[in-house]
């Protein structure tokens, strides 16, 4: 798999204990099924797994390491819940590497734009030591991305990518110019929650989960979007969720979805290599604009960004 041109990314925030998985997704998937999914990802050439220390209440990364990481690409993150403290990134990364049984991570993201320069300076040092191969930023605005790129370039390190929320009903980063800026500067854009936490699926077969029940009122308003998705899926002979994945891929966004079963990995791989027509894309966007429903939202993590201290 070419990390500089990945087709898709497998999210892991639903990996974890039985209680956690049932609370988040309404069901638990055994370890052997997860390992089968990893094998399927290798076969489909999308064995790129996105991790974070808090996924699965701290268990997801340990699970991946215990399953074995040969032949897979790992994306990990540092989430600054507090202001920068010297060595904080290094300490977190070393714990990650211990979980993975690795000497380096392929991509490392600054997960929130708190104390951007201080955190990226430490990340740059870890790149020079060979512990990080590529650096990205997540949940950053356009101005914050531009600033991050400048900090990294002082060290001769390119900004690898931006990882932000993007879906049929969440296109703020396209509208405010961030997506175009990424494309113009050769920076990848990873879109997380392209299925809006499992809500952009076929409503006729949608399984219940605590997450979906929490957004039930908004789901009813999405009926016009579902109608278009179902129609496109029917015409193309694909599944309804694959329409949402293919939409992102067609817009130059690398789709990220949580895959726990081999069939889900196969669906993601197939959809990520599919291109929707301009007419199909326009129909989806028109329906989305008319309902104007916000589920996750582009700015969902902004309340966790701390006010920057003076340097």
N, C-alpha and C positions, 0 to 999 in steps of 0.2 A: 504494500500500500504506500502510495506517495503522500507523505504528510503535507507537502506543499500544494497538493491538489486532491484532497479527500472528497469522496462522493457523498458521504454521510457520517454522522457521529452517533454513537450509541450512548444514551444517557443512563445513569445508574442510581438516580436518587430514590428509586423505589426498591433497591436492593437492601436487605437487612433482615431483622428478626421476623418471626411469624406475626407478632403483634404489630410491629411497625408496618409491614407490608399490607396487612389487612386494614390498618387504619388509614393508610395513604391510598391504596389501590383497591381495597375491598377483597383482596385475595392474596394467598401466599404461594410462591413458586419455589419448589425444592431446589437444593443446590445442584443436583444432577441435571436439572432442566436448564439452569443458568449456564452450566458448563457446556451443555449441548449448544446453547445459544452462542457461546464464545467460539465453538468449533465452526458453527454456521457462519459467523462473522468472518472468520479466516477464509472460508471457502468463497464467500461473496466479496472478498477483498475490501471489507469495511470494518476491519478489526481495530477500530479507534474508539476507546472507551473514555468517557468524560467523568471524572471523579471530583469529589470534594470531601474534606475531612468530616463535615457534618452530615453527609449522606448516610441514610440508614442509621442515624443517631451514632455515627462513628464506626459502624460495622462494615459498610460497603467496601471501603478500601482494603480492609483486612480480608474480606471474602475474595476479592480479586487476586490478592497476593497468594492466598491459600490454594486457589484454583490453578495457579501457574500463569506466568505472564509471557512465556515464549511465543513469539510470533504475533504479538499485539502491540499497539501503540497506545500510550497512556497520556491523557490530559489531566492535569491536577491544578489546584487553585490555592491561593492564599487569600483568606477573607479577613480584612482588617476591621474587626468589631471594636477595636480600641485604637487610640492614636499610636503612631509609630514608636517603637522602642528598639534600640539597637539590638540586632540579632534575632528579632522576632520572626522574620521570614525564614532565616536559616534554620531556626529551631523547628518550625513547622514543616519545612521541606524535608529535613532529616527524618522526621517521624513518618512522613509520606513514603520516603524511600525504604524505610524499614518495613512498612506495611506491604509495599510492592515487592520487596526483595530485589530491588534494582539499585544501580549506582547513579541513575539519572532519570528524569522525566522528559518525554518528548516535547510537550507543550506545558507551559506554566502560566497561569493567569492571575493578574491582580484583580480580585473579584469585585471590589468596590473602590470608587475613587476617593478614598480617604488618604490624606498625606501622600499624594501621588509621587512626588519627586523622591521623598525619603524611601518609600517602599521600592520604587523602581531602581534606585541606586543600589540597594542591597541585592535585588534580583539580578541586576547587571553583573555584579561580582560573582554571583553563583553561576551565571552563564560562563564567565571567564574560567571558572573552576571546572567546567564540564558537567555540572550537576543538572543543568537545564539546557535543552537544545533550542527551543523557540519560546518567545515571550508574547503574551497577548493581554488584553484588558477586557473586563466584562462589566456590563451595566454602566458604561461610560457614555457621556454625551459627546457630540462632535468636537466641541472645544476641548474637552478632557482628553479625547483621543489624539487630537493634534498636539496637545501639550505632552502627552505620554510618548508620542513618536519622537518629539524633539529631545526628550530626556534620554531615551534609548540610543538615538543616533549619535549623541555625544560620546557614547562608548562603542560606536561602530556596530550597534545591534539593531537590526530592522524590527519594526513592529510586525509580528507575524499575523495577528488577527484581532478581531473584535467579536466578543460573544455576548449578544444581546437578545432580548425577546423579540420574536418575529413570527407572524402567522397571517393567515388570510384576514383576520379581524384586528391585527395589531401591526400596522405598517408605518408607525410614526418615524422610524429611522430611515425609511425611504422618503417620506414627505419632508423631513427636515434636512436632508442632504447627506446624512452620515453614510448611507449605503453607497451612494455615488462616490463619495470621497474615498471609501475603501476600494471600490473598483478602480478609480482613477490612479490610486497609489499602490496597486498590487497588494492590498491587504485583504485577507480573507474575512468573510463575515459569517460567523456561525450563528444560526438562529435556534435558540432554545425554546421549548414548549410550543413547537409548531402545531401540536394537536390541542393546545390550550388545556393541558393536564387531563387529556382524555375526553374533552368535550366536543372536539371537531371530529367526531366519528359518526357512524350511521345511527341516527336516533331510533331506528326501528329495532336495533339489536343492542343498544347501549346498555351495558351492565351497570348496576347501581354500585356506588362507592361513596364513602363520606365526602370525598372531594366533589364528586358530581352532584350530590344532593345539596351541597352548600351553594352551588350556582344554579339550582334548578329553575329559578325564576328567569334568569338570563337565557337559559337554554331554550325556553319556550319562545323567546323573542328571536332566536336564531333560525327559526323555521324557514325563512326565505333563502338563507345561506345553505341550509341543509338540502333544500330542493334543488339548487344548482349543483351542489356537490354530488348528489345522488344521480342526477341526470348525466353529468360528465362521466361518473364512474360506470354507469350503465352503458353509455356509448363506447367507452374505451375497454370495457370488460375488466375493470379493476375494482378494488375495494374502495369504499368511501374515504377512509383515512388516508389512502394513498394519494387521493386528489390533493389533500392539504400538504402532503410531503412534496409531491411533484410541483405544486404551485411555488413553493419556496425555491426548489432547485431551478425552476424556470426563471426566477427573478435574481439568480446569482447568489442565493443564500444557501449555505450548507445546512441541510435539515438535521436537527437533533431530536431524537425521540427515545423514550425509555423503552428498551427492548428486554424482556425477560424470557421470551420463548423463541425457539428457532424460527417459527412461522413469522413472527414479528420482525426478526432480523431480515428474513427473505423479502418481506413486504417493503421494508425500508430501502433495501438495496435496489429492488426493482423500480420503486417510485423515484428514487434519487437520480436515476439515469433516464428518467422520462421527461419530456418537455411538453408542456401544455401549449396550445395555440394562443395567439394574441386574443382571439375571440373568447376562448375559454377563460383566460386570465381576466379579461375585461368583465365578463359575466360575474365571476366570483367577487371582484372588487366592487362592482356596482351593487350587488346584493349586500355586501358587507357595509358599504357606505350608507345604504338606506336604513339598515337596522341600527347602526351605530352602537353596537354592544361592546362593552369593555369587560373582559373577564380577568386576565392576569394584569395586562397593562404594561406599557414600556417603562413606566417609572415606579414599578411596584417596590423596588428595593431602595428608592431614594431616601425614605425616612431613616435608613440605617447608615447613611453617609454622614460622618462627623464633620463639623465645621473645621475648616483648615486652620491650623496654628501658624503663626508667623515664624518664619525660619530665622 
